[in-house]
Amino acid sequence: TRCSATQISTYLASAVETKVLDCENNATVSPLTDGLLFVRHLFGFTGSTLINDVVGSGAQVTTATALQACLNTLTNPVDTTPPVITLTGPDPYVIFVGSGAYSDPGASAVDAVDGVVNVAIDSSQVQTSTVGTYTVTYTASDNAGNSSTATRSVKVDPSPTIAGLIGHWPLNENTGNTTNDQTDSSINLNVNGANWVAGQFGSALEFAGPGSNQDVSTSSAAALQTPSVTISAWVYPDTSSESWEWIASQGDNYGLYLAPTSRKVVFYIKDTTGIWITVESESNIFQFNQWQHVAGTFDLATHTMKAFIDGNEVATANYAQGIAHDAGNGFTIGSMQGSRLFNGKIDEVQLYNVALTKAQITQLAQGTATSPSSNTTLRIYPLGDSITDSINGRPSYRRPLWFLLQNAGYNVDFVGSWARNDSGLTDYDLDHDGHAGAEAGDIAHDLNYIPGTTTAPGYLGSVDPNIVLLHIGTNDLDRGQTVASTLTEIDSIIQSLRAKNPSVVIFLAKIIPMRNFDTAAFNAQIDGFIATRTTATSPIIVVDQYTGYDPQTDNYDNYHPNEQGESKMAGKWFAALQGYLAGQLAAQTTTVTPAVNTNALRNPLKGFRWIFKNQEYQTAFPTTAERPYLSLAKWYLAYDLLENNTADDVQKIIDYSNTLWAALPQGNQKVVPRVYLRYGDDANAEDRWPADMTAGDFSSTQFYTRINAFIQKLGQAWDNDPRIAYVEMGILGAWGEQHTPYPTPEMEVLLGGAFTTAFKNKQVLHAGTTGYFRNYPFATYWDSFSHPVEELFVDWLEANRPDSWKSRAYIGEVAYNFGGIENYLGVDPTDTLSTPAYFNRILNYLNRTHNTSLSWIADYNQTAATADGAELVQKKMGYRFLLENVTLPKQVSQGNNFQISFSIKNEGVAPFYEKWPVELVLLDPATKQPVWREVFQSADITTWMPGEDWNYDKNDATILGSGYNTPAASYVSTGIFNLPASVPNGEYVVALAVLDPAGMHPSLRFATTNYINGGFHPVARIGVNTLSSSYNAANVTFDDPQLDNSLFYENNVPPAIIVTAPKGNVSWSGGTNQVVSWNSYQVGDFVDIDISLDKGVNWINLVTNTPNDGSESVFIPANLGTTTARIRVKATNAEDVSNADFTVTN
């Protein structure tokens, strides 16, 4: 059963240490005496040939007969000793009645010959539904047939109930048509069609909601007629649009229910005058699709009604009357006497004849918490190699860690399949699975199988940890195994641990260095390794055992910690455990689902587009009351107003632009300019040629030369102007639409090349239906949108460039003066938007072409008749980002990394084409003002794609299609953040915002009602070194985004770079590649990246002239060891330095 070199060497080392091979009895084991005796005996030597020249000095046993007898016992032992069973956890073991299926703490067994052996556990006697004392029997057998047994007493105690409990339905039957009351009231309930499912504790009942006729009920009982009352329950509400869903009630006398449409918790009574009285929480207080504790109370003495969620009081009110009891009403779970049925799961229902206090409600909400805390038993599993094991007289880090946890008041049980202890110290919990010589692959195997075999179970057969401390990889690296293969084996370890306990919390070490080998390269891969493996259910938390550990002073040999090293390791483990158990890391998270805003939104770079022409019509956008969705405008600009002769320079373009657009930033509005030489296509057309050129001459050498230079001037003036959304090519032909005349091949090359060169930061739109400029990287506008005469243009795009819309904008114009459009879209915009057949055609083509914006149609009359059509069209144009959920920690602390993620679905028709940053913000709950903010490094909003392949009848576009054949996906973005010390302790509102880089102000809004003026989306509450009173954004009054006119951006913002990675609290290894990331605004095409080892005083160049694309993998030279490193990203016109010192190891 010992097959690997590690197992055999470990066994032999133990035999040497215990003097098992010392048959001569001279207190030493020598290879030239005892070793030769053993080998000669195995070859059959006897008598003098066995002992000649090999009996050592000082031997007490010297004759061949006596030595052969000893050797016979070694090679042919008679095993008569049974295994020794050790119970894991306390004896007696106390649980509470109604706690669900029994889970035993387990036991381990070690045999003198066979080592670790399996333990069979018989817990069939334990009845968790009945108070009493039961016996669990453990049996272990070795290969020689020796057996041993052990027992444990299991006490099922009454629940730690609070005085006044008159009804308790744990719902743990898991089968049948009855659920029993655990109190003396014996109010047993009939299960009417509801389904038994896994619950928050044990089993629960699931209800299918309206139309199902599923509930749990009974007839009246005297105990139900109580003057004061509390109802408590755990609920898992499914997503629903019902107005009321009852949790539990005594008819209309009193009860507790949810209001799914507003996500409120409501408690009610019928008072003595016969009037229903309710107390209800704020909206959005509970979450769908997760377990929460809810309760409601009425206190007759104070005439006070209250509602609670997760132990937090969320509503209170005073009423003068008491409860009017209808003696005929029974008690019901999941409905109110058969109506207003619940949709979801309900568990652990309790009824009291008193009004419980907030502290008592909190006790109910926290008394069966699933996350480890200082009040529950922490089954900590030390796992690894000899650094975790106890060898060479040392107890390992486990002993000082044990005392740190004990002194902090934690209820700790170290678990493991054995208790090997070479230190002689027994004042701590000895259980562990540290195995000297083990590599990661050995541990991965032995967790599931007996070492050296394929026989199950392995170590995990006798342990069930909820926390694992994993320090592994030293032997792998020392023996030449690659980092990649070692991490693959660690991944197998993680999977096995999760198979045993899906919610196990794994603390994974960056391992300590060896004297002859630096483990930095291995440790540098750990953060990236766990990033794709950590989950909310089973988090992986990195513990940096490497930094600050010196193997020359902290080890007693090449590998193993001395007392000082053990204390250092214990301190690192303890800090990580304490941070987790205090709720400071992302392991303790909550997921919130913001309510959906079903209204259309005024958002940047999308939607209805107004039309301006120079200063002739008007120079300001209509008010939001007149046109509620406008954020874009198409602006015709006469050529001669920008350049009237060759002496006019780029400043003239800038000055005229400022004359027109000075007010745009304050209105959060942007423009799509088009320069024209001729406005019209007939004899009455308006020519706006410069004074020194011949009007109408599109083919002369002068025209070619001037146009190329002019377009370069436009680029200098507009390419970095934040007021400009896109640039329409214009210039050539009637209205600048590249027809009348059409471009010659030479003109196509001229304009295509000039606009490509001039505009690096703005998308250039060309008239797609003309068939020109298709070999250039231009976006497209369709100036007769959805007109069937130009259907071939759409067909061509779909056949030749089906994915071009994913990176290039597509906008259009509804041309009400073109080719009988009235037959398809009506006579004017008002006609279009008030007639379903017309606006359905618009909607179908928006979906089909992934269109971002439409002009001319914006000039509709704002009436009740057009409101619905306008809202539908605005919702579909461009992007519409639904904030599906946000996962965040319940508590964080300064200086510790924490993780927040959010999920987005694009319910619009197009992506957002600009890489605007998403920001995490902590708001003061009272002032709603930011206290701290930082950008998500990995959130790329340009990748949030809508659905594809619109399904509609192309022969009848008046019928709205059924949806995308490929629906929109959900996109999850995750950020790792670190609060600075300047953020005070307290409770904050967590908000998200999307920033316009022109000033980095909030601009784009998500489709959620969780909104605060200024562009912030409050999603939850979070505590800094304190637990939040509510994890929802409760007690924050939301604003209507459509009424918010405060959003703005800035013009003339200086070029800027913001380094987003590295941040503080990281460690890089010399000799490795590391990622530097940054955001930039109006910066050139290339940047340099430098590193400083002394807080930015001196700099070492890492990369020169790398593309300014926001991210670069850079090589960190060896031997740069420092704890005060900084990174600088530098362009010719801007630079930024990382915000905090970080570590670089040699």
DAZI-V685681 format. One record per helix or strand. SS is the DSSP state (H for helix, E for strand). FROM is the first residue (numbers start at 1). TO is the last residue. If there is no record, write none. Layout:
ss=(SS SS)
from=(FROM FROM)
to=(TO TO)
This chain:
ss=(H H H H E E E E E E E E E E E E E H E E E E E E E E E E E E E H E H E E E H H E H H E H H E H E E H E E E E H H H E E H E H E H E H H E H H H E H E E E E E H E E E E E E E E H E E E E E E E E E)
from=(5 31 47 64 84 93 107 115 119 132 147 165 178 189 195 203 215 222 229 245 254 264 276 292 304 312 323 332 336 339 343 358 377 397 411 418 432 440 459 467 474 483 505 520 526 540 551 555 561 563 589 596 607 632 639 650 664 670 686 701 724 745 763 768 779 788 804 810 822 829 836 853 864 881 891 897 918 930 941 948 963 970 986 1001 1008 1012 1016 1041 1056 1067 1072 1086 1100 1111 1122 1135 1142)
to=(17 42 51 75 87 96 111 117 122 141 157 169 179 192 198 208 217 224 237 250 259 271 280 299 309 318 323 333 336 339 352 366 384 407 415 418 434 446 461 471 478 500 510 524 531 544 554 555 561 581 592 596 613 638 642 661 667 679 687 718 734 758 767 770 782 800 806 813 825 834 849 855 876 889 892 906 924 935 943 951 966 978 996 1004 1008 1012 1024 1043 1061 1069 1081 1092 1107 1116 1130 1137 1145)
